[in-house]
């Protein structure tokens, strides 16, 4: 969701109207930062107008689930109940719908003569990247409260965030013709190379290269006993999620229509390359297990 | 959790827009199962004289079906100076319940009625 809440331990106290307004403005700005490239993309306007409503609903539902998961594992107020998480997510999606609608209107993409199906479809589809931005604003754009650091995120939570990053990155290019061309023209050895490159690069981003949020120091071993606590295990699991997100997107946009299995596989692998970078970037944002191993999972 | 009046207002609006969006997509998704139905018609009876001596005929293309259509080819034919002449345009995308206005050009003033038809389209 959207607004960052810095009232970590005193959830029962009300917030001033100024604070609320500032939080929601920050969320709206975060939504615009993340959503702008797609709000300006013609393919997104077309897909919003032409895709069946139930496919758009599926994507919207997926985005909602990811926003709930992201809110659960990030931010500074970790002791929210599930009801509060859902309410926050609804509020974030609502804000995203309003921001996306306002921006599309300013761009002249919501003319009344387009008809209600087009208007609603475009708003619904474009509210998704904006929603990711509003969720990110709660952590990235907000300052930590005094004495409070960012809590570490457990392995399951990190995979949730990986799905969000994968969806956002892949959403940027899924509707374009370039991915279809790359996927259909690549031969099998090249596709295998793309898979290996995706795994190696995302492993490097999260565990080897010393980027802010990366876990260079923890690359040698796992803190927990589960298979996805290990860097290689987490990388493979995050890649599988990136491929799954790619499949959902390809199906949702109707991009697989008329393609044979080989064509779909090429499409998924090539889109999965970008999705895997997104999953790595998402995990960078939330960092890793804390040194004492107390990070909580989603 | 205690909320102030602005938080309540934002929550109410958020619930309203999310329910409206999801409800609309759900209802229209369950109700619409038919194909695209594209219809083209000459909008104005009188064609307007265009630059360079040509004639411009406004045409409206509607999608009255239940699915969007892309790459819709619309052709207009008319008798100009005793010979049949055709003019063709392509509409990139036409969503459900939408219409788009086109202008078909002819080399001279059409004699009699301008016939328009949908040559074909692609179902996305």
Interface residues (C-beta under 8 A of the other chain):
Chain A: X11 X12 X13 X14 X15 X16 X17 X20 X21 X24 X46 X49 X50 X51 X52 X53 X54 X56 X57 X60 X84 X87 X90 X91 X92 X93 X94 X95 X97 X98 X113 X114 X115 X116 X117 X118 X120 X121 X123 X124 X127 X254 X257
Chain B: X1 X2 X3 X4 X5 X6 X7 X10 X11 X13 X14 X15 X16 X17 X18 X21 X22 X24 X25 X26 X28 X29 X30 X32 X67 X68 X70 X92 X93 X95 X96 X97 X98 X99 X124
